[in-house]
Amino acid sequence: MQWRGNNRKNSKEEIKALGQKSRAKCGEELEVRVHTRRKPRLIIINVPEDISTNNIEDTVIKQNPDLNLKKGNNVSKFIYITKKK
């Protein structure tokens, strides 16, 4: 059994209690695992030349306020420059 703890209201105690309740009902037939956050990798294309790896994080955060992104959680690795113009 896989429980996806995407709801931030759930505390560690609630998650543990749910796991124990599942084990009590199902025994060892099911495995309880808590979903962990992943670090997705993205390739962003058509980025203006005035945006660099230094200011891309601020730009993405400003353009996407509904995502509740936090400074420091998003890392830009490199910029790939195409030869096409």
Backbone as CSV, one residue per row, in Angstrom:
resi,resn,N_x,N_y,N_z,CA_x,CA_y,CA_z,C_x,C_y,C_z
1,MET,0.847,-1.176,0.000,0.000,0.000,0.000,0.891,1.238,0.000
2,GLN,0.595,2.126,-0.875,1.390,3.353,-0.939,0.471,4.517,-0.629
3,TRP,0.847,5.289,0.374,0.069,6.455,0.764,0.851,7.680,0.384
4,ARG,0.237,8.568,-0.367,0.923,9.770,-0.829,0.594,10.906,0.108
5,GLY,1.567,11.309,0.899,1.389,12.356,1.897,1.605,13.742,1.335
6,ASN,0.875,14.116,0.294,1.041,15.439,-0.295,0.369,16.526,0.533
7,ASN,-0.559,16.150,1.384,-1.264,17.127,2.201,-0.378,17.510,3.379
8,ARG,0.013,18.771,3.425,0.953,19.225,4.462,0.348,19.219,5.860
9,LYS,-0.958,19.063,5.985,-1.604,19.069,7.297,-1.300,17.798,8.076
10,ASN,-0.911,16.747,7.380,-0.624,15.479,8.037,0.711,15.544,8.758
11,SER,0.685,15.194,10.010,1.918,15.190,10.795,2.554,13.803,10.734
12,LYS,3.768,13.723,11.201,4.465,12.432,11.218,3.724,11.427,12.084
13,GLU,3.120,11.918,13.157,2.369,11.022,14.044,1.151,10.446,13.334
14,GLU,0.462,11.269,12.547,-0.710,10.793,11.818,-0.306,9.766,10.758
15,ILE,0.818,10.012,10.102,1.303,9.082,9.092,1.673,7.750,9.739
16,LYS,2.341,7.809,10.882,2.726,6.596,11.605,1.490,5.824,12.058
17,ALA,0.491,6.541,12.561,-0.745,5.900,13.015,-1.469,5.221,11.854
18,LEU,-1.496,5.872,10.704,-2.130,5.281,9.531,-1.400,4.014,9.108
19,GLY,-0.080,4.037,9.146,0.705,2.851,8.805,0.442,1.698,9.758
20,GLN,0.372,1.995,11.048,0.108,0.952,12.039,-1.290,0.371,11.866
21,LYS,-2.252,1.231,11.555,-3.631,0.778,11.355,-3.716,-0.127,10.123
22,SER,-3.000,0.238,9.070,-2.986,-0.579,7.853,-2.340,-1.930,8.113
23,ARG,-1.224,-1.932,8.859,-0.558,-3.194,9.185,-1.438,-4.081,10.066
24,ALA,-2.201,-3.461,10.974,-3.074,-4.232,11.859,-4.180,-4.924,11.059
25,LYS,-4.698,-4.247,10.051,-5.787,-4.834,9.258,-5.280,-5.824,8.218
26,CYS,-4.141,-5.524,7.607,-3.673,-6.315,6.470,-2.496,-7.221,6.785
27,GLY,-1.915,-7.055,7.937,-0.760,-7.867,8.290,0.448,-7.503,7.451
28,GLU,1.232,-8.491,7.117,2.444,-8.263,6.339,2.197,-8.361,4.837
29,GLU,0.926,-8.470,4.430,0.608,-8.598,3.000,0.869,-7.295,2.245
30,LEU,0.743,-6.165,2.931,0.946,-4.865,2.303,2.116,-4.140,2.948
31,GLU,2.820,-3.412,2.139,3.937,-2.605,2.632,3.502,-1.140,2.638
32,VAL,3.714,-0.471,3.746,3.352,0.932,3.869,4.591,1.777,3.606
33,ARG,4.494,2.662,2.609,5.588,3.564,2.280,5.052,4.980,2.175
34,VAL,5.777,5.920,2.712,5.400,7.330,2.641,6.067,7.919,1.413
35,HIS,5.286,8.603,0.618,5.790,9.234,-0.597,6.782,10.333,-0.223
36,THR,7.919,10.366,-0.904,8.906,11.413,-0.658,8.948,12.363,-1.848
37,ARG,9.327,13.593,-1.595,9.407,14.577,-2.663,10.577,14.258,-3.578
38,ARG,10.361,14.532,-4.840,11.416,14.329,-5.821,11.940,15.679,-6.275
39,LYS,13.100,15.651,-6.864,13.673,16.865,-7.433,13.620,16.739,-8.951
40,PRO,12.552,17.233,-9.544,12.444,17.090,-11.002,13.465,17.949,-11.727
41,ARG,13.853,17.510,-12.896,14.777,18.263,-13.742,14.007,18.772,-14.941
42,LEU,14.222,20.014,-15.271,13.524,20.637,-16.380,14.509,21.260,-17.350
43,ILE,14.127,21.267,-18.595,14.861,22.022,-19.598,13.916,23.125,-20.053
44,ILE,14.335,24.353,-19.871,13.513,25.500,-20.259,14.116,26.064,-21.541
45,ILE,13.285,26.157,-22.574,13.768,26.641,-23.865,13.257,28.053,-24.131
46,ASN,13.881,28.708,-25.089,13.523,30.074,-25.491,13.637,31.068,-24.333
47,VAL,14.699,30.975,-23.583,14.955,31.890,-22.479,15.688,33.116,-23.037
48,PRO,15.219,34.319,-22.719,15.896,35.525,-23.211,17.361,35.563,-22.772
49,GLU,18.188,36.220,-23.570,19.628,36.255,-23.306,19.988,37.027,-22.030
50,ASP,19.126,37.948,-21.588,19.435,38.714,-20.379,19.236,37.905,-19.097
51,ILE,18.689,36.706,-19.201,18.512,35.839,-18.037,19.681,34.866,-17.994
52,SER,20.352,34.818,-16.853,21.516,33.938,-16.692,21.241,32.916,-15.588
53,THR,22.211,32.053,-15.327,22.062,31.071,-14.245,21.989,31.759,-12.888
54,ASN,22.466,33.004,-12.812,22.438,33.745,-11.541,21.056,34.303,-11.216
55,ASN,20.294,34.696,-12.224,18.999,35.331,-11.936,17.804,34.525,-12.415
56,ILE,18.000,33.323,-12.929,16.879,32.518,-13.421,15.929,32.130,-12.293
57,GLU,16.461,31.847,-11.125,15.618,31.434,-9.996,14.656,32.547,-9.608
58,ASP,15.156,33.768,-9.480,14.294,34.903,-9.137,13.212,35.114,-10.193
59,THR,13.582,34.970,-11.463,12.633,35.167,-12.550,11.523,34.123,-12.516
60,VAL,11.879,32.878,-12.322,10.881,31.803,-12.276,9.950,31.984,-11.079
61,ILE,10.488,32.371,-9.931,9.669,32.585,-8.735,8.690,33.736,-8.954
62,LYS,9.152,34.828,-9.558,8.278,35.978,-9.812,7.175,35.651,-10.809
63,GLN,7.478,34.834,-11.809,6.507,34.511,-12.843,5.509,33.438,-12.426
64,ASN,5.766,32.742,-11.330,4.907,31.640,-10.885,4.570,31.742,-9.406
65,PRO,3.878,32.818,-8.982,3.583,32.969,-7.549,2.644,31.891,-7.009
66,ASP,1.814,31.305,-7.865,0.866,30.289,-7.424,1.533,28.963,-7.046
67,LEU,2.791,28.770,-7.430,3.504,27.530,-7.099,4.150,27.552,-5.722
68,ASN,4.179,28.719,-5.075,4.772,28.866,-3.733,6.215,28.365,-3.691
69,LEU,6.990,28.730,-4.704,8.401,28.352,-4.745,9.196,29.189,-3.757
70,LYS,10.228,28.594,-3.188,11.071,29.295,-2.222,12.478,29.446,-2.790
71,LYS,13.074,30.582,-2.503,14.435,30.851,-2.972,15.394,29.861,-2.313
72,GLY,16.261,29.292,-3.106,17.215,28.311,-2.604,16.841,26.883,-2.922
73,ASN,15.566,26.612,-3.255,15.132,25.255,-3.575,15.302,24.919,-5.051
74,ASN,15.540,25.932,-5.874,15.639,25.741,-7.311,17.056,26.074,-7.746
75,VAL,17.711,25.129,-8.407,19.096,25.307,-8.777,19.235,25.216,-10.290
76,SER,19.894,26.201,-10.872,20.188,26.187,-12.295,21.587,25.620,-12.485
77,LYS,21.702,24.601,-13.303,22.983,23.932,-13.490,23.818,24.586,-14.585
78,PHE,23.225,24.817,-15.739,23.981,25.386,-16.846,23.026,25.941,-17.890
79,ILE,23.577,26.666,-18.823,22.823,27.205,-19.952,23.398,26.598,-21.223
80,TYR,22.522,26.071,-22.035,22.917,25.497,-23.316,22.571,26.499,-24.396
81,ILE,23.548,26.936,-25.144,23.341,27.932,-26.186,23.339,27.216,-27.539
82,THR,22.236,27.405,-28.277,22.143,26.774,-29.579,22.848,27.632,-30.629
83,LYS,23.203,27.010,-31.731,23.868,27.734,-32.810,22.857,28.365,-33.764
84,LYS,21.583,27.956,-33.656,20.546,28.516,-34.530,20.173,29.901,-34.086
85,LYS,19.850,30.753,-35.030,19.378,32.093,-34.700,18.158,32.433,-35.478
